[in-house]
Amino acid sequence: MFNEVYDVIVVGAGHAGSEAAAAAANMGSKTLLVTMSLQNIAQMSCNPAMGGIAKGQIVREIDALGGYSGIVSDTSAIQFKMLNKSKGPAMWSPRVQSDRMRFAEDWRLLLEGTPNLDFYQEMVSGLLVKNHKVVGVKTSLGIEIKAKSVVLTNGTFLNGLIHIGDKNFGGGRAGEKAATGITEQLVGLGFESGRMKTGTPPRVDGRSLDYSKMVEQPGDSNPEKFSYLDTTKPLKNQRACHMTYTSLEVHDLLREGFDRSPMFNGRIKSLGPRYCPSIEDKINRFADKERHQLFIEPEGWNTCEVYVNGFSTSLPEDVQFKALRSVVGFENVKFFRPGYAIEYDYFPPTQLKHTLETKLIEGLYFAGQINGTTGYEEAASQGLMAGINASLKVNEKDPFTLKRDEAYIGVLVDDLITKGTEEPYRMFTSRAEYRTLLRQDNADKRLTTKGYKLGLASEKRLKRMEEKHEAAEKFVSFFETQSVKPEIINPILESKKSAVVKQSGKLFKVFARPNIEMEDVRKVESVEAYIKDNNLDREVIEQTEIQVKYAGYIAKEKNNADKLTRLEYVKIPEGFDYSQIKSMSLEAREKLKKIQPTTVSQASRISGVSPNDISVLLVYMGR
């Protein structure tokens, strides 16, 4: 294997690396996945869960494109919840609690069953670069492996430094050593690097907890699943999570260790994720709060190991233990391991193109936490995009990108390369201006055709998507054409305290009322008959309800997207000289020169570039 030239080498086998390797190999590229430990492929380094607010939409998008994260999330799930179901469908977000060991095993077996994919266990210490083009990698043993492209997905391993109180030591994850050499080489090649921080809570022995004192958090009574394929069935049995709270006593005990906290004594200088703060950060920033929620998450079907969500910390282990024993239900807790913080190198993502290829070195791609993101889902989606584009490039095909109105993945990549990030980037629904279009229920419609054209989504998957949405469109048409008499619909409207009708009208108009739901209109005999005669499943019924009830919102948002998308087609020539536009602000010229946007639309999203600057640019370009 050391003598052959690979199409794609993927460095790192976390969520980003696993998706990158699978995508490249499934597209027919000869691929090598290099990792420091083959036993830790696709490890859930932090909480044992996939999905959540906006993240669940990303997993659905990965699945629709033909990635593996949704499938593995289903096969290893121990609980399913659709979050935000009380809100509009743009906010619905699927989440699974996962069996950590099964998740990693299922990923590894999927990868081992993927044609064109080789594996090698060793640390990559450097890149082979010739004339500003990557030509392979070099390992810590001095072995050189040639490749036409390289995807770096190093996670938290680049010069990783673990902190527990006043102790620190090199490591990329608990029990695993850090990776060295790559950062120094890239900086020498002209890249800008920085440091970020993340953390993780203690893992405890579930046998030592008193769950009777906690609030049970069960899964959905009718659980769904992530993947649009029918390879797995929704869960029949589920494991419950539990919730408890910290207290003023717990906070006081934690404060006793603040002088030994690397966060407060200056030993950690890098920024951590704003929306996933450590417990010491929470009680410091929200000193008026008497308590904070803790979610007790089982790590699998059979293990007694438990993840204490909400108690991420880098305080000394004795302080962690003493404080946690004061939490209700944790009076006799036993530790498996303490929580810790980890600092690691990242590279500001404004140094990348939309394909995630670096601007400085041809054929070199970055994906995951190396780009300043946090979260399995964010990493996996970048890995998928990098693997796709590395494969396309070596086969001399057009690159693949997603726009902001096409996918949360498009929002994520565009945010990173256009705006950059100085703190760990996490996806939220609020980051997407077209979130009514980018729902978790229609990711298959948005992206399956694209995945099929890439060679990732199967014909079976494509056909299933087409049949589902064709059935939904026909059901919507039924409501648009079917009339209903007052004597039939008014009793239903009265039961919902909705205004009655005086004459026959289309069912669509009644169904579109905010307080009328599918279960209400199914009381109309013709509706229930249509469902039974056409054997409609839950997905089609749900899709129809969304299309009817949110038709106005969807049409309005699509119209706005179409207007703004026009600027996406106004290309800026490569190497455009902004310094000659004297009527543009100096800040705008500097930002545009640094980021080198490819379209006027991307230029308009750069921080510091005003609408007036865009007008000047359009005039200068003759538009």
MINUVEX-145531 format. One record per residue: z, x, y of N, C-alpha, C in turn. Coordinates in steps of 0.1 Angstrom, whole numbers, plus 5000, padded with zeros to 4 digits. Example, Ala and Ser with C-alpha at 12.3 -4.5 7.8 and 13.67 -1.06 7.14 Angstrom:
BEGIN
507851324943507851234955507851324967507151284978507151374989507951295000
// end
This chain:
BEGIN
500050084988500050005000500050095013500550215012500650295024499250355028498350345019496950395023496050295028496350165027495450065032495750025046494749975053494949925067495149775067496249735071496549585072495949525084495649395083495149325095496349305104497449265099498649235107499849285100500649365108502049405103503049325111503949255105505049185112506349265110506949295121508249375120509449285122510249265112511349165113511049045105512048995098511848875089512848765092513148745105513948635109513048505110513348415118512548295120511248315126511148405136509848435142509048515132509548615126508848705117508348625105509148535100508748465088507548375091507648305103506448215107505248295110505448415116504248495120503548545107504348595098503748645085503048535077503648415077503048305069501748265076501748255089500548205096499448305094499648435096498648535095498048535081498948535071498448545057497748415053498248305057497548175054496148165061495948235071494648235078493748335072494148405062493348495054493448645058494348675067494548815071495448885061495149015058495949095050497149135058498349085053499549095062500649165054501449245062502649315057503849275065504849225058506149185064507149295062507549375072508549485071509849435076510949445068512249405072513249515067514349525074515449615070516149565058516049435055516749385043516049265037515449285025514649175019515649055015516949095014517948995010518248895021517848935033518248855045517048785052515948765045514848695051515248555056514848525068515048395075516548355074517448455077518848425078519148335090520048245088520648165099521848245105521548325115522548425119523648345126523448235132524448165139524748025132524547915138524947785131523947745120524447685110523547635099522947505102521947505111521347375115519947405121519047315120517747325127517447195135516847215146516547105155517547075165517546955171518446925182517546885194518246865205517546825217516446925221515146875221513946945224513547045212514547105206514347195195513747115183514246995181513646915170512146885172511746865185510346845188509546965184510147085187509447215184509247225169510247195161510147205146509047105141508946985147507946895143506546955147506447015158505147075163504747195153505747275150505447385140504847325127505547215122505047155110503647095111503447035123502046975125500947075125501247195130500347305130500147375116501047345107500947405094501947515091502947525100504047625098505047575087506047655084506947625073508347575077508647585090510047555093510547415090509647315092509947175089510147155075509247215066509347195052510647255047511047375051512247445046513447365052513447315064514547235069514747115061513747055055513846935047514446975033513947075027514347115013515747165013516247215024517647275024518647195032518247065036519046985045520246925037521446925044522546855038522946735046522346725058522646605067521446595077521146465080520046445090520646345101520246385113520546295124519446285134519046165139518146155150519046145163519046245171519846245183519246165194520046115203519546035215518845905212519145845201518345725197518645605206519745615214520045515223519245525236518545635238517645655249516145635245515245655255513845635252513345735242512145705236511645785225511345935229511045955242510846085247512046175245513246115243514446195242514946205227514346125218514746135204514446275199515446325192515346465187515946475173515146505163515746525150516546655148517546645140518346765137518846755122518846865115519446875102520546975102521546945094522547045090521947105077522047235076521347305066522247375056521847395044522547475034521947625037522847705043522447835048521747915037522347925025521848005014520547955009520447815008519247755002518147775013518447765026517447775036516747915035517548025034516948155033516148175020516748115009516048124996514748054996514747935001513447855001512347925010512847985021511848055029511248175022512148255015511648365008510648334997511048224989510148184978508748134984508848064995507548025001506748145005507348245011506648355016506048435003506948444993506448524981505248444974505148314976504048244971502848234980502948304991501848305000500848414997499548384995498548484992498348575005497948695002497648795013498848855020500048835014501248875021502048975012502149095017502949205011504349215018505249285011506649305017507049445016507849495026508349635025509749635032510649695025512049705031512249845037512349855050512749975057512749945071513450035079513450015093512250075100511550005108510450055116511050115129510750245130511350325141510450345153509150315151508150335161506850275158505950275168504650225167503650335167502450315161501350415162500450355172500250425183499450385194498350485198497150435199496050525203495150465213494950525225494150475236494550335240495850315242496450185246496150075236496050115223495850015213496750045201497449945195498349975184497449995172497850095163497050115151498050125139499250085141500150085129501650105133502450125123503950145125504350275118505550325122506150435116507550405112507950435100509250395095510250505097511550475094512650575096512450695085511750665075511450775065510250855068509650825080508450895084507150845079507150735071505950675066505150605076503850635077502950575086502150465079502150345084501350235078500450185089499150185085498150155095497850005096497549955108497249815110496349785122495649675122494849645133495649565144496749515140497649445150499049455145500049445154501449445150502149335158503049265151503849165158505349205156505949225168507349265168508249145169509149125160510049015160511449065156512049155165513249225161514549155163514449035169515748955171516749035179517949035174519049105181519249245176518349305169518549435163518149555171517349545182517049655190518249715198518749825193519949885199521049785200521249705189522249605189523649665189524549605197525949645198526849525197527649525187528549415184529949445190530449335197531749345204532749245198533949295194535049215190536249265197536649205208537749255216537449385222538449485220538149615226537449705216536949655205536149725195534649695197533849805195532449775195531749875185530649835179529949915170528549875169527649965166526249935164525949835153525049735155524749645145523749535151522949485142521949385146522549245142523449245133524049125128525349165120526249085118527449125110527049185097527549305095527249375082525849445081525149435092523749505092523649595104522949705101522849815112521749775122521849835134520949815144519649885142518549855149517249925148517150005161516750135159516550225170515150285170514750335182513550405183512450325191512350195188511250115193511350095208512550065213512750045228512350165235512950275231512650405238511150435239510450415228509050435228508250345237508650215237507950115245508250145260509450185264509750215278508850335282508750435273507850545275506450515277506050405271504650355273504450275285505550245292505350175305505950035305506649995294507149865294508549855301508849745307510149715313511049655302512249705301513249645291514449605298515249515291516549475297517549455285518749405289519749375278520149235280520449165268520949035268522049025258522848915259523948895250523948755244524448755232524648625225525948635217526448525212527648535204527648435193528748445185528848355173530348325171530648205165532048175163532548235150533848225147534448265134533848175123533848235111533548155099534848145092535248015087536547995081536447935068537547935060537647875047537947725048536947645044537047495045538247445037538647515027539747475019541147475026541147555037542347565045542447475057541447385058541447285069541947155065542547075074543046945072542046845078541046795071540046715077540546575080541746535075542246405077542746385092542946505099543346505113542146505122540946515117539746525125538946395124537946385133537046275134535746305125535446215115534346245107533046215115532046305112530746295119529646275108529346155103528446145092526946155097526046165087524646165091524146025093522846005096522245875098522345795085522545665086522545575075521145565068520145575076518745585070518045705075518445825068517945955073516445965072515846035082514446065081514346215077513246275080513046425077512146485087511946615086511146685096509646685093509346725081507946745078507146615077505946615082505046505081504446495067504546595059504146595045505146515037504646465025505546385016505946465005506046605007506446694996507946674993508746635003510146605001510446465005511546404999512046275003513246285012513446185020514646185029515946195020516946245026518246265019518846135014519346135002520046014996521546044998521946164995523446194998523446295009524546295017524746385028526146435028526346555034527646605037528046575051529246535054529746505067530146625075529946625088530646725096531846655102532646735109533846675115534046725129534846655137535046695151536546705154536946805161538346815166538246875180539446905186539446945200540347065202540047145212541047245217542047175225543047245230544147185238544547295249545447245258545947345268546647455262547347425250548047535243547047635238545947585232544947675227544347765238544147695250543547775261544547885266545747845266546747945271546848065261546748045248546748145239545448235240544348175243543148255245543248335257543748285268543848355281544748485279545648485269546448605267545648725263544448695258543548805253542448835263542448775275541348795284541248945289542349005290542349145295541749235284541649195272541049265261539649215258539149115266537849055263536749145269535749185262534649265267533849185278533949055278533248965288533948985301535248995302536048995314536449135319536449235310536849365314535649455318534449395318533249475322532449545312532949545299532249625289530949555285530849425287529549355285529049315299527949375302527349355315526149265315525549235303524349155302524749005302523748925304523948775305523748715291524648615289524548535277523948395279523748315269523048185271523948095279523448045290524147955299524647825293523747775284524047645278524747655264525147775261525947785248527047895251527947865261528947965265529947985254530648095255531748135246532948045250533948035241535047955244535848005256535948145257536648195268535948175281534548175281533848145293534047995297534047905287534247765290535647735296536647795291538047765297538147835310537447945313537448005326536647935336535447885332534547815342535047665344535647605334536047465335537547455333538247525342539647535341540347405342539647305348540247165350540247085337539447135327539347055314540547085305541146985300542246995291541947025277540646995273540247015260538747025259538247095248536847105245536547065231535447005228535046965215534747085206535147075193534747165183534147085171532947125167532347065156532447155143532947095133533247165121532047145111531247245109529947225102530047305088529847225077529747295064528547385063528647495056527547595055526647565043526947455035526047425024526647325015525947285005526347184995527647224988527747344984528747384974529747494980529347564990530247664995531347605003532547675004533647625012533647695026532547775029532547845042532147745053532747755064532647655075532347725088531447665096531047715109531747635120532447705129533247635139532447635152531547525153530647515165531447485177531247565188531947545200533047645203533247735193534247835194533647975194532447995199531848125200532748215209532948335204533948425211533748565208534148655217534248795214535648855217536548765217537948805219538448875207539548955208540149025197540448935185540248985173540448895161541748825160542848905165544148845164544348725174543748735185543748625195542948505190541848535184541048425179541848345168542448425159543148365148544348285153545148335162546348275167545948145175544948145183544448035191543947925181543147965172542447865163543547795154544647865151545647795143546447695151546247685164546847585172545947465174544747465169543747355169544147255158544147125162544447015153543547025140544147035129543447045116543247185111543547285120543347425117544747495115545847425114547147485114547347595103546547585092546647675081545347755078544547765089543247815087543247965082542247995073541948125069540648165073540548295078539248345083538348405072537148375072536148455064535748575073535448555086535148665095535348615109535748705118535948665132534648645139534648575151533548565159533248695166532048715171531748835179530648815189530448905198529348895207528449015204527149005207526249105204525249125216525149255220524149285231522949355224521849325230520549385224519549395235518449475231517349495241516349385240515749345251514649255252513649305262512449245262511449285271510949165279511149165293510849055301509449005297509248875294508048825288506848815298507048835311505948835320504948955317505349035307504549145303503549105292503548975289502648915279501548825284500548815276499548715278499948575272499148475274499448345268499448355253498748445247498648465233499848535227500748585236501948665232501548815229500248845232499848985231500349055244500749175243501249255254500049295263500249295276499149335285498949485285499949565281499849715282499149765269499449715257499049765245498249665237496949685235496149595228496549575213496549455209496849425195498349425192499249445202500649435200501249305205501949235197502449105200504049105200504649025208506149005208506448865205507448835197507848695194509348695192509948585197511448565195512348625205513548665201514548715210514148835218513148915213512649025220512048975234511648845234511048795247512148725255513448735251514448675260514848535256514448485245514748345241515948345232516548225230517648205221517348085213517748085200517447975191516447995180516747945168515847965157514447905160514547785166513247705168512347765178512947815189512147885199511548005193512248085185511748205179510648165169510848065160509848035150508547995157508647915167507347875174506647985180507348085185506648205191506048285179506748295168506248375157504948315152504948175151503748105146502548135156502848135169501748155178501248305178502148395177501848535176501048565163501548515152500848535139499448475139499248355145497948295146497048385155497548425166496648505175496348645171497348705164497048835158495948825148495948725139494948705129493648675135493648585146492348555153491748675159492548765165492048875172491348975162492049005151491449105142490149045135490048915135488848855130487848825141488048875153487148855164486848715167487948625167487748485170488448455183488148345189488748305202490248285200491048315210492548305210492948155209494148135205494647995204495847985213495747895223496947865232497147715233498347675237498647535239499047515254498547405260498847375273500147295274500747285286501947225288501947075285500847015285500746865282500346845267500246955260499946945246501146965236502147045241503247075231504347135239505547115234506747195239506547345237505847375226505447525224504647575236503747495241503047535253503847545265504847465267505847475278506647605277507147625265507947745262507147875265505947885260505248015262504848025277504447915283504047925297505247955306506347895303507547935311507848085310507848135298508148275295507248365302505948355301505048455306504748435321505048315326504748285340505948305349507148255344508348265352509248375347509148425335510048515329511448455327512348535323513748485322514748605323515848585330516848685331518048655323518048535316519148495307518448435295519148435284518548375272517948235274516648225272515948105274516048005263516447885266516647775256515747655260515147595251514247475254515147355256514747275267515347145269514247045272514446915270513446815273513146825288514046855296513946855311512946965315512647065307511747165311510247115310510047005303508646955301508446845310507346855319507046755328506346635322505846655309505146555302505846505289507146495290507946475278507646335272507146235279506746105273505546125264504746225267503546255258503946345246505046425249505346525239506546485230506446365224507546315216507546375202508646365195508846415182507946335172507746205175507046115165505546135165504946195176503546205176503046355176503946445172503546585171502346605162502346525151501146535142499846495148499846385156498646345163498146445173499146505180498746605190498246735184498746775172498446915168497846935154497846835146497346855132495946895132495146835140493646865140493447015144494347065154494247205158494647295146495747255139496147335128495147335117494447225115493347215105492247315108491847315121490747395125491047545124492347575125492847715123492847755109492947665100493047695086494447685081495347635089496747625085497147495079496747385086497047245081496047205071496447155060495547115049494746985052493746965045492946845046493746725043494646735033495546625029496446585041496946685048497846665060497046595071495746645073494946585083494646435080494246405068493946275064495146185065496346225061497546145062497846115077497646215086497846185100496846085105495646095102494646005107494845865102495245845089495545715084496745655091497745735093498945685100498645625114497945705122497745665135496645555137495745555127494745445127495445315124496445315114497245195111498045155123498645245130499445215142498545145153497345205155496445155165496045015162495744985149495344855145496544755147497744795144498944715146499144685161498844775170498944755184497944655188496744665183495644565186496044425181496744425170497244295165498044225176499044295181499844245192499144205204498044285207497244255219496444125218496044095205495143975203495843855198497043875192497743765186498543685196498243555196498943465205500143405198501143365206502343305200502743185209503143075202503542945209504942955214505242885225506642885230507642835220507342735212508342685203508642785192507842885190508042995180508843105186508443155198509043275204510243245212510443125218511543095227512943105220513043055208514343075202514743225200513843305198514043455197514443505211513743465221514043505235515343465239515743345236517043285240518143365233517943405220519043475213519243615219518243665226518343795233518543785248518843655252519143625266517943675275516743655271515543695278514843565282514143565294513543445299512543385290512643255288511643185279510343175285509343145277507943125282507642975281506642935290506342795291504942765284504242865281502942845275502642955265501642935257501343035247500843165254501143285248500743405254500643515243500143625247499943735237501343795233501443825221502643885216502944025223501944095226502144225233502944215245502744115253503444095266504944065263505243985253506643965250507344085244506644155235507144275228507444385238506644385249506844495259508044485267508744365266509944345274511044445269511844505278512744615275513744575264514244445264515344415255514744345242513444345240512944295228512444405219512944405206512744515197511844465185511444565177510544525166511244425156512544445154513244355145513244205151513144195164513044055170511643995167510644075170509244015168508944005153509644075145509344055130509843915125510543845134511043715130509843615132508843655139507543575140506843595127506543485120505943485106504743575105503843565115502543635115502743785115503843825122504043975124504544025110505543965104506044005091504944005081504143905081503043895072502044005073501744045086500844155088501444285082502744305084503344425079503344435064503544325057503544315043502144325037501244255043499844255039499144395040499544475050499044605052499944715047501044685041501944775035502344885045502744845057503044945067504445005065504445145066505745215064506545225077507745285076508545305088507945375099507145485096506545565106505545485114504645415108503645335115504345225123505345155118506045055125506745115138507345225136508045295148506945335158505845395153504845445162504245325170504045215164503545095171504445045181505745045178506744995188506745085200506645215198506645305210505345285218504245265212502945255219502945125227503545015222503644885229504644895241505844945238506944935248506745035259506145145256506045255266504545285270503745185268502345195271502145235286502845175295502645205309503145345313504245385307504745525310503745625305503345605292502445695286501145715294500545595298499345605305499445675319500545645326500845715339501045865337501745905327501946045325500746115321499846055313498646115308497646125321497646035329496846035342497346155350498646175352499146285359498746415353498846425340498546545332497046575334496246475334494746495335494446555349495146505359494946555373495246705374496446735369496946875371496246965362495746915350495047005341493747055347493146985357491847035363492047175367493147215373493347345378493447445366493747405354493747485342492347545339491347475344489947515342489347605353490147625363489747715374490247855371489447935365489848065360489848165371490848255370490948365380490348495373489448555379488748675373489848775369489648845357490548945353490549065363491749115366491849225376491649185390491749055393491549005407492449075417491949115428492649195438493249105448494549075446495248985456495549055469495649185469496049255481495049235493493849185490492849165500492949025507493848945501494048805507495148815517494948855529495948885539496648765544496048645543496648515548497548465538497748525526498648485516499948555518501148495515502448565517502548685509503248785514503448915507504148885494505148795493505848775480504848715470503948625474503048565465502048675460501548765469500648865465501348955454502548995457503349085447503549015434503948885434504148815421502848795414501748755420500448735414499948865408500148975415499649105411500449145398501749115398502549155386502249075374502148935375501948845364500548835360499648845369498148835366497848705359498048595365497748465359496248455356495948375345494548365341493948235347494748145352494248025358494947995371494347915380495047875392496247785389496147705379497347625375498547715371498247815363499347905360499947975372499048015381499448075394500347985402500147855402500947765409502347745404502547785392503847775385504747895387504248005393504948125395505948105406507248145403508248135414507948225425507948165438507648245450506248225455505348155447504048115451504047975455503747955468503847825474502447745473502547615475501247535475500247585486500747635497499847695507499147825502499947905494499348025488498247985479498447875471497347835462496147785469496347715480495247665489494447785494495147885498494448005503493648075492494248075480493648135468492348065465492447925465491247845462490147865472490547875485489547895495488848025493489648135490489148265488488248275476488448195466487648185454486448095456486348035467485147955470485247815464486547765462486847635456487347535467
// end
